[in-house]
Amino acid sequence: MNDESDHARANWRVSSASFESSAPKLALLPPADRPEFAVAGRSNVGKSSLLNAMSNQVGLARVSRSPGRTQLLNAFAWGLHGPGDATAQIRCVDLPGYGFAKVNAKIRDGFGPMVEEYLLQRESLRAVLVLVDVRREIDDRDLSLFEFLADRPLRTYMVGTKADKLGAAARGVWIDRVVQASGLPKARVLLTAARTGLGVVGRRSVLETLVRALEVPR
């Protein structure tokens, strides 16, 4: 499927969203009964804010100022409404943030195996969004995650958050830097700003990108 396919049929939106469960391991997640995407990134990168903005529900994903507060696999069920009254059901799984020095070392060490098991064995997983704050340097852990996912049949995207903090020229520079560091094509590098709605919904947005990556029927 072409990442740069025609956007003329855009206008997908999240019509319903609900929290399903928090799971400490893959086996306790909801059944793999619908297309699924995962959201990854360092702690406080803006994962919850982006998910809340995309679903248009302020309190859907919990926003925490304490790094490492989200220490489980958090599943959310989304209903989509698209052009011509098309509908679809998908699932989002919010992965634990990495880079959480305040978390107990024993707990922190357990995140690796839990997330690895999910990324390697979850049958319904189709895409992974790796979020990066555009004001910070790309973390080695971000790049390591891309390398880890390279052999998986998944669509992987680098999503810059808080892009409203940069001007247009600086955004272009950031995208070029990500492409060079990660080897991703530009179509796999997205910019968002939960506060302003940039890249959240509409044409060439994260949601439209996911509709294609998850092969949602049109």
Number of C-alpha atoms within 10 A of each C-alpha: 8 8 15 12 9 10 12 7 12 18 15 21 22 20 15 14 21 15 14 16 16 18 16 16 15 17 11 11 18 15 11 12 11 17 21 25 23 21 22 23 25 22 22 22 22 21 27 21 23 25 22 20 21 21 23 17 15 15 13 17 22 13 16 14 8 12 19 22 17 21 21 20 23 21 23 20 19 21 16 21 17 20 12 8 9 12 17 18 18 21 24 23 23 24 23 26 21 21 16 18 11 11 15 10 10 8 11 17 11 12 20 13 11 18 19 15 14 20 21 14 11 16 14 16 23 21 22 24 23 22 25 26 21 23 15 10 11 18 13 10 13 19 17 12 15 19 12 13 17 12 9 12 11 16 20 22 23 26 26 27 25 22 24 17 13 13 9 11 8 14 18 13 11 22 21 15 14 23 17 12 12 16 12 16 14 16 14 18 21 21 25 23 19 21 14 12 15 17 23 26 22 17 17 18 20 22 22 21 25 22 20 17 21 20 12 17 10 13
